[in-house]
Amino acid sequence: MRIIGLLFLLGLSCYTTAQSVRLPQGVTMDTLPEGFSEGLFRHHLYKNKQVIASIVPVTWHNNDTRGTTIATSYEASFLVGTVRKDSFTTVKQSLQWLVPVIEDYFSPVDYPRWKSLRIQPPKVRIRYPWEWSYKSDRNNSIFQSKAQTNNRLALLSTNNSEIMQVIRTPNTGKLTLDQLILLSQRMNPAINLQQNPLQDILIGGKTFKTTNHTFMELMLQQHYWYADEKEIIYIGVGLLREDQVRYPLVIKEILKSIKW
């Protein structure tokens, strides 16, 4: 009982010291025993129920008079996006390094440099952040279209994640706008127009219908539809939880830049 009580006090002391550093909003931290060495503890930091960072002891000694192991250095790791690591002598120092890294990653991104892209096909002019990339391909199985050339443009963020797609394709099936939206609902049953009614938005001089929803509690999806007798245009946006914080301003700027 004495040993258990001592371990509890050591863990509580470590946790209290760590909590003297204010964690970012929505971030929590746990304290867990590290292996079988009495007195060693590791920490995980969570956001949206996912581990985003860790603090793990890497060196220690057993010279403590209480018979417990004392950590002498820790490795702090940020585990989202590009993994970053550094070493420190205390948990508090580790947190002092991690907190601004977390806050920076989960803050809206303001890109100072942008690229302009004019691509045909699909015929579209668009601006996107300098650090991002794009790809173009053809998808003939969508919207009953029989496109003979590329009809899809995808924008990829710095971690190569597809954030936005623009499909501009011939209206071979002669779909009305209502039929186009209904077809999209069949392909993606998560689209719920009762919960999220359609709204009008002007993009590049054309009036689109738009809605959004959360897919599998992980991704915010935004949909934009346009159809006339000649063509169909669909814009889709998919933002994972951290992207929902980082990229909303970027998405608005991209949509505002589009010209047909």
C-alpha positions in Angstrom: 0.0 0.0 0.0 2.9 2.4 0.8 4.4 1.8 -2.7 1.0 2.3 -4.4 0.5 5.5 -2.4 3.9 6.7 -3.3 3.4 6.0 -7.0 0.0 7.8 -6.9 1.7 10.9 -5.3 4.4 10.9 -7.9 1.9 10.7 -10.7 -0.2 13.4 -9.2 2.8 15.7 -8.7 3.8 15.2 -12.3 0.3 15.9 -13.5 0.0 19.0 -11.4 3.3 20.4 -12.7 2.2 19.7 -16.2 -1.1 21.4 -15.7 0.8 24.6 -14.7 1.2 25.0 -18.4 -2.2 26.0 -19.9 -3.3 23.5 -22.6 -4.9 24.8 -25.8 -8.7 24.8 -25.9 -10.2 21.4 -26.6 -6.9 19.6 -25.7 -6.6 17.2 -22.8 -3.7 15.2 -21.4 -3.4 11.9 -19.5 -0.7 10.4 -17.3 0.1 6.7 -17.7 2.8 4.3 -16.2 5.7 3.8 -18.5 6.6 0.1 -18.7 7.4 -1.6 -15.4 9.7 1.0 -13.9 8.2 2.5 -10.8 8.1 6.3 -11.0 8.2 6.6 -14.8 5.2 8.1 -16.6 4.3 9.0 -20.1 1.7 11.5 -21.3 -0.7 11.6 -24.3 -2.4 14.8 -25.5 -5.8 14.4 -27.1 -8.0 16.6 -29.3 -11.4 15.3 -30.7 -10.7 11.9 -29.0 -7.5 11.5 -31.1 -3.9 11.4 -29.8 -2.1 14.5 -31.3 1.0 14.5 -29.2 3.0 12.5 -26.6 5.7 13.0 -23.9 7.7 9.9 -23.2 10.7 9.5 -20.8 13.9 8.4 -22.7 16.6 8.4 -20.0 16.4 7.9 -16.2 18.3 6.7 -13.1 17.5 4.7 -10.0 19.4 6.7 -7.4 16.4 8.0 -5.7 16.3 7.2 -1.9 12.7 6.3 -2.1 13.5 3.4 -4.4 11.8 4.8 -7.5 13.1 5.6 -11.0 13.6 9.3 -11.8 13.3 10.5 -15.5 16.2 12.7 -16.6 15.0 13.5 -20.2 11.8 13.3 -22.3 11.0 13.1 -26.0 8.0 15.4 -26.9 6.3 14.4 -30.2 3.7 16.2 -32.3 1.9 13.5 -34.2 -0.4 15.3 -36.6 0.6 16.3 -40.1 4.4 16.5 -40.4 5.7 14.7 -37.2 7.9 16.9 -35.1 10.1 15.8 -32.1 12.4 17.4 -29.6 14.0 16.4 -26.3 13.7 18.1 -22.9 14.6 17.5 -19.3 11.1 18.0 -17.8 7.5 17.4 -18.7 6.9 21.1 -18.2 9.5 22.1 -20.7 8.1 19.5 -23.1 4.6 21.1 -22.8 6.0 24.6 -23.2 7.4 23.5 -26.6 4.3 21.5 -27.6 1.6 24.1 -26.8 2.6 26.7 -29.4 3.1 23.9 -32.0 -0.4 22.6 -31.3 -1.9 26.1 -31.4 -0.2 27.0 -34.6 -1.3 23.8 -36.4 -4.9 24.1 -35.2 -5.3 27.8 -36.1 -6.7 29.1 -39.4 -4.0 29.2 -42.0 -3.3 32.5 -43.8 -1.2 31.8 -46.9 0.6 34.9 -48.2 1.6 33.4 -51.5 -0.9 31.9 -54.1 -0.7 30.3 -57.5 -3.0 31.0 -60.5 -4.1 28.0 -62.6 -5.9 28.1 -65.9 -6.6 24.6 -67.1 -8.6 23.2 -70.0 -10.2 20.7 -69.8 -11.9 21.0 -67.4 -12.2 24.6 -68.3 -11.6 26.6 -65.1 -9.4 29.3 -63.8 -8.6 29.1 -60.1 -6.2 30.3 -57.4 -4.8 28.1 -54.6 -2.0 28.3 -52.0 1.6 28.2 -53.2 2.4 25.1 -51.1 -0.5 23.1 -52.4 -0.6 21.0 -55.6 -3.2 19.8 -58.1 -4.0 16.9 -60.4 -6.4 16.5 -63.3 -8.2 13.3 -64.5 -11.3 11.9 -66.1 -14.2 10.3 -64.5 -16.9 9.0 -66.9 -18.9 7.1 -64.3 -20.2 10.2 -62.6 -23.4 12.2 -63.4 -24.2 10.1 -66.5 -21.5 12.0 -68.4 -19.6 10.7 -71.4 -16.6 13.1 -71.3 -13.9 12.5 -73.9 -11.3 14.5 -72.0 -10.3 15.2 -68.4 -13.3 16.6 -66.5 -12.0 16.7 -62.9 -9.5 19.0 -61.1 -8.4 18.2 -57.5 -6.6 20.5 -55.2 -4.2 18.8 -52.7 -2.9 20.4 -49.4 0.6 20.3 -48.2 0.2 16.7 -46.8 -1.1 15.5 -50.2 -4.7 15.3 -48.9 -7.4 16.1 -51.4 -9.3 19.1 -50.1 -11.4 20.2 -53.1 -12.5 18.8 -56.4 -14.0 20.6 -59.4 -15.9 18.5 -62.0 -17.0 20.3 -65.2 -18.4 17.8 -67.6 -20.9 17.6 -70.5 -24.5 17.0 -69.5 -24.8 13.9 -71.7 -27.7 12.6 -69.6 -29.6 15.9 -69.9 -30.1 16.0 -66.1 -31.9 18.9 -64.5 -30.4 20.5 -61.5 -32.9 18.6 -59.2 -32.0 15.3 -60.9 -28.3 16.1 -60.5 -28.7 16.7 -56.7 -30.8 13.6 -56.3 -28.1 11.5 -58.1 -25.6 12.9 -55.7 -27.7 11.9 -52.7 -27.9 8.4 -54.0 -24.1 8.3 -54.3 -23.7 9.9 -50.9 -26.6 9.1 -48.5 -25.1 11.4 -45.9 -26.4 14.4 -47.8 -29.5 15.4 -45.9 -31.4 18.3 -47.3 -34.0 18.3 -44.5 -31.4 19.0 -41.9 -29.3 21.2 -44.2 -31.5 22.9 -46.8 -30.1 24.0 -50.1 -29.0 27.6 -50.5 -27.9 29.7 -53.5 -24.4 30.9 -54.0 -22.7 32.7 -56.9 -19.5 31.2 -58.1 -17.7 32.7 -61.1 -21.0 34.3 -62.3 -23.0 31.1 -62.2 -25.6 30.3 -59.5 -25.0 27.1 -57.6 -27.1 25.2 -55.1 -25.1 24.3 -52.0 -25.3 22.3 -48.7 -23.0 20.7 -46.2 -23.0 17.9 -43.7 -20.6 15.9 -41.5 -19.6 12.5 -42.9 -19.1 9.7 -40.4 -18.5 12.3 -37.7 -15.0 12.9 -39.1 -15.3 15.0 -42.3 -17.2 18.2 -43.1 -18.3 17.9 -46.7 -19.5 20.9 -48.8 -21.4 20.4 -52.1 -22.0 22.9 -54.9 -24.1 22.0 -58.0 -24.8 23.7 -61.3 -26.5 22.2 -64.4 -27.8 23.5 -67.7 -28.6 21.8 -71.0 -24.9 21.7 -72.0 -22.9 21.1 -68.9 -22.7 20.0 -65.3 -20.4 21.6 -62.7 -19.9 20.1 -59.3 -17.6 21.4 -56.6 -16.9 19.2 -53.6 -14.9 20.1 -50.4 -13.8 17.5 -47.8 -12.3 18.8 -44.5 -11.1 16.5 -41.7 -11.5 17.7 -38.2 -8.2 19.6 -38.1 -8.7 21.0 -41.6 -12.1 22.4 -40.5 -10.1 24.7 -38.2 -7.2 25.4 -40.5 -8.7 25.9 -44.0 -12.1 27.6 -43.8 -10.7 31.0 -44.9 -8.6 29.3 -47.6 -11.7 27.5 -49.1 -13.6 30.9 -49.2 -10.7 32.5 -51.1 -10.5 29.6 -53.6 -14.2 29.7 -54.3 -14.1 33.4 -54.7 -11.3 33.1 -57.3 -13.0 30.7 -59.6 -13.7 31.8 -63.2 -15.3 29.7 -65.9 
